[in-house]
Amino acid sequence: MSIETTLVLVKPDAVARGLIGEVIRRFERRGLAVLAIKGFVFTDELLREHYAHLADRPFFPRLAEYMKSDLTVALAIAGVDAVQVVRTMVGETNSRTAQPGTIRGDLAVSVQRNAVHASDSPESALLEVARFFPDGLSVSPDTARVCDNYATDEL
């Protein structure tokens, strides 16, 4: 086990529906810490970089148009095994089949407009956090008192 930092994007559909606070609340209630937060609108360049693995898919133009349509909120979230914990909390990509209790299962009904993005691995998390927070994080896990949420033998 280790303290990890992962990326969550609150997508335009969730922002437009006023769900930023609900998404953050769920992570904080779970004991995870928000180390940085910022709102932005995707540029073509950032979109191509972040979704490079999907650029050749037939749905990419619709995805690009949607992601550039409005504000997105980036969150750097920290905790023990944060990548897996966040992925479990987020739920399946297809919101219609995501389990109740997950963010997508409770707050979305679409495959594409599925409320949030979450890093899928510790390696992706490192790249994605650096991509969206190139100037670094607002606070470190130590400053955010992340360690206070865990027993000493879990760290």
C-alpha positions as CSV (number, residue, x, y, z in Angstrom):
1,M,0.0,0.0,0.0
2,S,1.1,3.5,-0.7
3,I,-0.2,7.0,-0.9
4,E,-1.0,7.8,-4.5
5,T,-2.3,10.8,-6.3
6,T,-4.8,10.3,-9.1
7,L,-6.7,12.6,-11.5
8,V,-10.4,13.0,-11.6
9,L,-12.1,15.2,-14.3
10,V,-15.6,16.4,-13.5
11,K,-17.0,16.5,-17.1
12,P,-19.1,19.2,-18.6
13,D,-22.4,17.3,-18.1
14,A,-21.8,17.0,-14.3
15,V,-20.5,20.6,-14.1
16,A,-23.6,21.9,-15.9
17,R,-25.9,19.9,-13.5
18,G,-24.2,21.4,-10.4
19,L,-22.5,18.2,-9.3
20,I,-19.0,19.4,-8.6
21,G,-19.6,19.6,-4.9
22,E,-21.3,16.2,-4.8
23,V,-18.4,14.5,-6.6
24,I,-15.9,16.2,-4.2
25,R,-18.0,15.4,-1.2
26,R,-18.0,11.7,-2.0
27,F,-14.2,11.5,-2.2
28,E,-13.7,13.5,1.0
29,R,-16.3,11.5,2.9
30,R,-14.3,8.4,1.9
31,G,-11.2,9.9,3.5
32,L,-9.4,10.9,0.3
33,A,-7.9,14.4,0.0
34,V,-8.2,17.0,-2.7
35,L,-4.7,18.3,-3.3
36,A,-5.5,20.6,-6.2
37,I,-8.5,21.8,-8.2
38,K,-9.0,23.9,-11.3
39,G,-11.6,24.6,-13.9
40,F,-10.8,24.9,-17.6
41,V,-12.2,24.4,-21.0
42,F,-10.4,21.8,-23.1
43,T,-8.3,23.1,-26.0
44,D,-7.9,21.0,-29.2
45,E,-4.3,20.4,-28.2
46,L,-5.0,19.3,-24.7
47,L,-7.9,17.1,-25.9
48,R,-5.7,15.4,-28.5
49,E,-3.1,14.7,-25.9
50,H,-5.5,13.4,-23.2
51,Y,-7.6,11.3,-25.5
52,A,-4.8,10.2,-27.9
53,H,-5.8,6.6,-27.3
54,L,-9.3,7.3,-28.6
55,A,-8.4,9.6,-31.6
56,D,-9.0,6.9,-34.2
57,R,-12.3,5.7,-32.8
58,P,-15.5,6.7,-34.8
59,F,-17.0,8.4,-31.8
60,F,-14.0,10.7,-31.2
61,P,-15.4,13.8,-33.0
62,R,-18.5,13.6,-30.8
63,L,-16.4,13.2,-27.7
64,A,-14.2,16.1,-28.7
65,E,-17.1,18.4,-29.3
66,Y,-18.7,17.5,-26.0
67,M,-15.5,17.9,-23.9
68,K,-14.9,21.3,-25.5
69,S,-18.5,22.4,-25.0
70,D,-18.2,23.7,-21.4
71,L,-16.2,23.9,-18.2
72,T,-14.4,20.8,-16.9
73,V,-13.0,20.6,-13.4
74,A,-9.7,18.8,-12.7
75,L,-9.1,17.3,-9.3
76,A,-5.9,15.8,-7.9
77,I,-7.0,13.3,-5.3
78,A,-4.7,11.5,-2.8
79,G,-5.0,8.5,-0.5
80,V,-3.7,5.0,0.1
81,D,-4.2,3.1,-3.2
82,A,-6.1,6.2,-4.5
83,V,-6.2,5.1,-8.1
84,Q,-8.1,1.8,-7.4
85,V,-10.2,3.4,-4.7
86,V,-11.3,6.2,-7.0
87,R,-11.9,3.8,-9.9
88,T,-14.2,1.7,-7.7
89,M,-16.0,4.8,-6.5
90,V,-16.5,6.1,-10.1
91,G,-17.9,2.8,-11.5
92,E,-18.2,1.4,-15.0
93,T,-17.8,3.7,-18.0
94,N,-21.3,2.9,-19.2
95,S,-23.3,4.7,-16.6
96,R,-26.5,2.7,-17.4
97,T,-24.8,-0.5,-16.1
98,A,-22.7,1.1,-13.4
99,Q,-23.6,-0.1,-9.9
100,P,-25.8,2.0,-7.7
101,G,-23.6,3.7,-5.1
102,T,-21.0,4.6,-7.6
103,I,-20.7,8.1,-9.0
104,R,-21.7,7.1,-12.5
105,G,-24.3,4.7,-11.2
106,D,-26.0,7.4,-9.1
107,L,-25.3,10.6,-11.2
108,A,-25.2,9.7,-14.9
109,V,-27.1,7.7,-17.5
110,S,-24.9,8.0,-20.6
111,V,-21.8,6.2,-21.8
112,Q,-20.2,9.4,-23.1
113,R,-21.7,11.9,-20.8
114,N,-20.8,9.9,-17.7
115,A,-20.0,12.6,-15.2
116,V,-16.3,11.9,-14.5
117,H,-13.0,10.6,-15.8
118,A,-10.6,8.9,-13.5
119,S,-7.0,7.7,-14.1
120,D,-7.0,4.0,-14.9
121,S,-3.5,3.1,-13.4
122,P,-0.8,4.6,-11.2
123,E,1.3,5.2,-14.4
124,S,-1.6,7.0,-16.1
125,A,-2.3,9.0,-12.9
126,L,1.3,10.3,-12.8
127,L,1.0,11.5,-16.5
128,E,-2.5,12.9,-16.1
129,V,-1.8,14.8,-12.9
130,A,1.2,16.4,-14.5
131,R,-0.7,17.2,-17.7
132,F,-3.5,19.0,-15.9
133,F,-1.4,20.5,-13.1
134,P,1.9,21.4,-14.9
135,D,2.8,23.9,-12.2
136,G,2.5,21.3,-9.4
137,L,-0.1,20.6,-6.8
138,S,-1.5,23.1,-4.4
139,V,-0.6,21.0,-1.3
140,S,1.3,17.8,-0.7
141,P,-0.3,14.7,0.8
142,D,1.5,15.5,4.1
143,T,0.2,19.1,4.2
144,A,-3.3,17.8,3.5
145,R,-3.0,15.4,6.4
146,V,-3.8,12.4,4.2
147,C,-1.9,10.2,6.6
148,D,-4.2,11.0,9.5
149,N,-6.9,8.9,7.8
150,Y,-5.0,5.6,8.0
151,A,-3.5,3.3,10.6
152,T,0.2,3.6,10.7
153,D,0.7,0.1,9.4
154,E,-1.3,1.0,6.3
155,L,1.3,3.6,5.2
